[in-house]
Amino acid sequence: MVHPAARRARLRVWTTFGILTALLCVLIVVSAGTGQLHIPAEQVIGALSRGWNAVVSDIGLTWLRVPEGAAVEHVNGEATLWLVRFPRIVMALLVGAALATAGAVMQGVFRNPLAEPGVIGVSSGAAVGACAAIVFGLGFAGPLTLPAMAFLGGLLATVVVYGSARADGRTEVVTLVLTGIAINAIAGAAIALLTFLGTTQEREQIVFWQLGSLNGSRWQDVLIVLPLTVVGVVGCVLLSRSLDLLSLGERQATHLGLNVERLHVVAIVLIALLTSGAVALCGIISFVGLVVPHLVRMILGPGHRLLVPASAFAGAVLLMGADLVARTAVPYAELPIGMLTALIGGPFFFWLLRRTRRRAGGWG
């Protein structure tokens, strides 16, 4: 017989994932149909069904075909969906999932609720690497040069944070926050220098990185971010059990057979991979990795086996919703999505900082 508490917990898990899935589907249809060219929901669903049938037919799985819905009436509607809106939607899904997953794992590794790629400077470090590739015209890896340089910058920032914030086998809250402030300041100065050295076109690209935006996302960009995000999220899910052991304390986790140092190294690489994939093509989008894991943790609890995949889902939902607001809040203009996430995450971070300080009994 299943215990009532276990039954309620299971119901809460299924309900949470069900709501996130429903929100994701609704946002995909609404976002694809919203814009200067309005496309009704049934026509968006019809375009998706035709695209799905084309894919399964090409790979020989014709039994997976679905009934095709309504045709897009506007002469440019189909092209608008497949060349402009669907790539942007998929990019929002990937970037939101990457940043939220990176935040959840970072909080688990540092065992600190204030850890997040944007707050502690990892996103800024990745942005410096990407901006350097732009200004110096680097192309050693072809289209993967920007993600590669962003990965190196994010990895360096993560290593600096990890080394600076640890003392006597634990992560100090004050040191973590101050290290993030220092890295963001240094990265800001480096980006300012690169802006000074760049041409007018390069300066415009750097400004784009600082503001954060999904505008101009193409399928080529999606194909670059997709493998980075999939590898990073899957790797983080596989680390879930180890992160749960680490939450007991490093000494206890070691006694239980966990190689703590190896876990730290693998987690740092995965965090840098996820952050670089998001930053390299969409710029600095802060606080997604701070807000989402905390909201999910409040609902599902601290266990990483559920926290990590649920954070990926919720991050995708949050960023897609933020992008929809960024595109539609001001007529014939687009707000920087990084500004919107900062407006949400800034007050949340302030509240979390005060709560953490109260629980710690002061940081005097």
C-alpha positions in Angstrom: 0.0 0.0 0.0 1.3 3.4 -1.0 1.8 5.8 1.9 -0.5 8.9 1.5 2.5 11.3 1.7 4.2 9.4 -1.1 1.0 9.5 -3.1 0.7 13.2 -2.7 4.4 13.7 -3.7 3.9 11.6 -6.8 0.8 13.5 -7.7 2.6 16.8 -7.2 5.4 15.7 -9.5 3.0 14.6 -12.3 1.0 17.7 -11.9 4.0 20.0 -12.1 5.4 18.3 -15.2 1.9 18.2 -16.8 1.4 22.0 -16.2 4.9 22.8 -17.6 4.2 20.7 -20.7 0.9 22.3 -21.2 2.3 25.8 -20.8 5.1 25.0 -23.2 2.7 23.8 -25.9 0.4 26.8 -25.5 3.3 29.3 -25.6 4.7 27.7 -28.7 1.4 28.1 -30.6 0.7 31.6 -29.2 4.3 32.8 -29.8 4.3 31.5 -33.3 1.1 33.2 -34.2 1.8 36.5 -32.5 3.5 39.4 -34.4 2.9 42.0 -37.0 1.6 39.2 -39.2 -1.0 37.4 -37.1 -1.5 33.7 -37.8 -4.4 31.9 -36.1 -3.7 29.0 -33.7 -5.2 26.3 -35.9 -3.0 27.4 -38.8 0.1 27.3 -36.6 -0.8 23.8 -35.5 -1.4 22.8 -39.2 2.0 24.1 -40.1 3.6 22.1 -37.3 1.7 18.9 -38.3 2.9 19.3 -41.9 6.5 19.8 -40.8 6.3 16.8 -38.5 4.9 14.6 -41.4 7.7 15.8 -43.7 10.3 14.8 -41.1 8.9 11.4 -40.3 8.4 10.6 -44.0 12.0 11.5 -44.8 13.3 9.1 -42.2 10.9 6.3 -43.2 8.6 6.4 -40.2 5.4 7.0 -42.1 3.4 5.3 -39.3 4.1 8.3 -37.1 2.3 10.7 -39.5 -0.5 12.8 -38.0 -3.6 14.4 -39.6 -2.6 17.7 -41.2 -4.4 20.8 -40.0 -5.5 24.0 -41.6 -3.3 25.6 -44.2 -1.8 29.0 -43.6 -3.9 31.5 -45.5 -1.5 34.4 -45.8 0.9 34.1 -48.8 3.9 34.7 -46.6 2.6 33.0 -43.5 4.3 29.6 -44.0 7.7 31.2 -44.7 7.3 33.5 -41.7 6.7 30.6 -39.4 9.5 28.3 -40.6 12.2 30.9 -41.3 11.6 33.5 -38.6 9.4 32.4 -35.7 10.0 28.7 -35.2 13.8 29.1 -35.1 13.4 31.8 -32.5 11.0 29.6 -30.5 13.4 26.7 -30.5 16.3 29.0 -29.5 14.2 30.3 -26.6 13.5 26.7 -25.5 17.2 25.7 -25.7 18.6 28.8 -24.0 16.1 28.8 -21.2 16.7 25.2 -20.5 20.5 25.6 -20.6 20.6 28.6 -18.2 18.1 27.1 -15.7 19.9 23.8 -15.7 23.3 25.5 -15.3 21.8 27.4 -12.3 20.4 24.3 -10.6 23.7 22.4 -10.9 25.8 25.4 -9.9 23.7 25.8 -6.7 24.1 22.1 -6.0 27.9 22.2 -6.6 28.5 25.3 -4.5 25.7 24.3 -2.0 24.7 27.9 -2.1 21.3 29.4 -3.2 22.9 32.5 -4.6 25.0 30.8 -7.3 23.9 31.5 -10.9 25.8 32.0 -14.1 24.9 35.7 -14.5 25.2 36.7 -10.8 28.6 35.3 -10.3 30.1 36.4 -13.6 30.1 33.2 -15.7 27.9 34.7 -18.3 30.0 37.8 -18.5 33.2 35.7 -18.9 31.6 33.8 -21.7 30.5 37.1 -23.3 34.1 38.4 -23.2 35.3 35.3 -25.1 32.6 35.8 -27.7 33.3 39.5 -28.1 37.0 38.8 -28.4 36.3 36.4 -31.3 34.2 39.2 -33.0 36.8 42.0 -32.6 39.9 40.0 -33.5 38.2 38.2 -36.4 38.9 34.7 -35.0 37.7 31.8 -37.2 39.7 28.8 -36.2 36.6 26.6 -35.7 34.4 28.1 -38.4 30.8 28.7 -37.2 31.8 27.1 -33.8 34.4 29.8 -33.1 32.0 32.0 -31.1 30.7 29.1 -28.9 34.3 27.8 -28.4 35.6 31.2 -27.3 32.5 31.7 -25.1 33.1 28.3 -23.6 36.7 29.2 -22.7 35.7 32.5 -21.2 32.9 30.9 -19.2 35.1 28.0 -18.1 37.8 30.5 -16.9 35.3 32.5 -14.9 33.8 29.4 -13.3 37.2 28.2 -12.2 38.0 31.6 -10.7 34.7 31.6 -8.8 35.1 28.1 -7.6 38.7 28.7 -6.4 38.0 32.0 -4.8 34.7 31.2 -3.0 35.9 27.9 -1.3 37.5 28.0 2.1 38.0 25.0 4.5 35.9 22.7 2.3 32.9 25.0 2.0 31.6 27.9 -0.1 31.4 31.2 1.6 28.3 33.3 0.7 30.0 36.7 1.0 33.0 35.5 -1.0 30.8 34.1 -3.7 28.9 37.3 -4.1 32.0 39.5 -4.0 33.8 37.3 -6.5 30.8 37.6 -8.8 30.9 41.4 -8.5 34.7 41.4 -9.3 34.3 39.2 -12.3 31.4 41.1 -13.7 33.4 44.4 -13.2 36.5 42.9 -14.9 34.4 41.5 -17.7 32.6 44.8 -18.2 35.9 46.6 -18.5 37.2 44.0 -21.0 34.0 44.4 -23.1 34.4 48.2 -23.0 37.9 47.8 -24.2 36.8 45.5 -27.0 34.1 47.9 -27.9 36.7 50.7 -28.2 38.9 48.6 -30.4 36.1 47.3 -32.7 34.6 48.8 -35.8 31.1 50.3 -35.9 29.6 46.9 -37.0 31.5 45.1 -34.3 30.4 47.6 -31.7 26.8 47.0 -32.6 27.3 43.2 -32.2 28.9 43.8 -28.8 26.0 46.0 -27.7 23.7 43.1 -28.7 25.6 40.7 -26.5 25.3 43.1 -23.5 21.6 43.5 -23.9 20.7 39.9 -24.7 18.2 39.1 -27.5 16.8 36.2 -29.5 16.2 38.4 -32.5 17.6 37.1 -35.8 17.8 33.5 -34.6 18.2 31.1 -37.6 18.1 27.3 -38.0 21.9 27.4 -38.4 22.2 29.0 -35.0 19.8 26.4 -33.5 22.0 23.6 -34.9 25.0 25.1 -33.0 23.2 25.5 -29.7 21.2 22.3 -29.8 24.1 19.8 -29.3 25.7 21.9 -26.6 22.4 22.1 -24.7 21.4 18.5 -25.1 24.9 17.2 -24.0 24.9 19.7 -21.1 21.4 18.9 -19.8 21.8 15.1 -20.2 25.1 15.3 -18.4 23.6 17.3 -15.6 20.7 14.8 -15.2 23.3 12.0 -14.9 24.9 14.0 -12.1 21.7 14.2 -10.1 22.4 11.4 -7.7 25.9 12.7 -7.1 24.6 16.2 -6.4 22.2 14.7 -3.9 25.1 13.0 -2.1 27.1 16.2 -2.2 24.3 18.1 -0.4 25.0 15.9 2.7 28.5 17.5 2.9 31.7 16.7 1.1 33.1 14.5 3.9 29.9 12.5 4.2 29.7 12.2 0.4 33.3 11.0 0.2 32.5 8.3 2.8 29.6 7.1 0.7 32.0 6.6 -2.3 31.6 9.9 -4.2 34.7 11.3 -5.9 34.0 14.9 -4.9 36.8 16.5 -6.9 35.9 14.7 -10.1 32.3 15.7 -9.6 33.4 19.4 -9.3 35.4 19.2 -12.4 32.7 17.6 -14.5 30.0 20.0 -13.2 32.2 23.0 -13.9 32.7 21.9 -17.5 29.0 21.2 -18.0 28.1 24.6 -16.5 30.5 26.4 -18.8 29.2 24.4 -21.8 25.6 25.3 -21.1 26.4 28.9 -20.4 28.6 29.4 -23.4 25.9 27.9 -25.7 23.4 30.4 -24.4 25.6 33.4 -24.3 27.5 32.9 -27.6 24.5 33.5 -29.8 21.9 35.3 -27.6 24.0 37.5 -25.3 23.8 37.9 -21.6 20.5 36.8 -20.2 20.7 37.0 -16.4 18.8 35.5 -13.5 17.1 32.7 -15.3 19.3 30.2 -13.5 18.6 31.9 -10.2 14.8 32.3 -10.3 13.8 29.0 -12.0 15.6 26.4 -9.7 14.3 28.2 -6.6 10.7 28.2 -7.8 11.0 24.5 -8.8 12.7 23.6 -5.5 9.8 25.2 -3.6 7.3 22.9 -5.4 9.2 19.6 -5.8 11.8 19.8 -3.1 15.6 19.8 -3.2 16.2 16.4 -4.8 18.2 16.9 -8.0 16.7 13.9 -9.8 13.5 15.9 -10.3 15.0 19.4 -9.8 17.3 19.3 -12.8 14.8 18.2 -15.5 12.0 20.3 -14.1 14.3 23.3 -14.1 15.1 22.7 -17.8 11.3 22.6 -18.5 10.5 25.7 -16.4 13.5 27.6 -17.8 12.2 27.0 -21.4 8.8 28.2 -20.4 10.1 31.3 -18.6 12.3 32.4 -21.4 9.7 31.8 -24.1 7.2 33.8 -22.1 9.8 36.6 -21.6 10.6 36.6 -25.4 6.9 36.8 -26.2 6.6 39.9 -23.9 9.8 41.4 -25.4 8.3 41.1 -28.9 4.8 42.4 -28.2 5.0 44.8 -25.2 6.0 47.8 -27.4 4.3 48.1 -30.9 6.8 47.9 -33.8 9.8 47.6 -31.4 11.5 44.9 -29.4 12.6 45.1 -25.9 16.0 43.4 -24.9 15.1 40.1 -23.3 18.1 40.4 -20.9 16.5 43.6 -19.5 13.2 41.8 -18.8 14.8 38.9 -17.0 16.8 41.3 -15.0 13.6 43.2 -14.0 12.3 39.8 -12.7 15.4 38.4 -11.2 16.9 41.5 -9.6 14.2 41.9 -6.9 14.1 38.1 -6.5 17.9 38.1 -5.9 17.5 41.0 -3.4 14.8 39.0 -1.5 16.9 35.9 -1.6 20.0 37.7 -0.3 18.1 39.1 2.7 16.6 35.7 3.5 20.0 34.0 3.2 21.5 36.6 5.5 18.8 36.1 8.1 19.2 32.4 8.1 23.0 32.7 8.5 22.5 35.0 11.5 24.3 37.9 9.8 27.6 38.1 7.9 29.3 40.6 10.2 
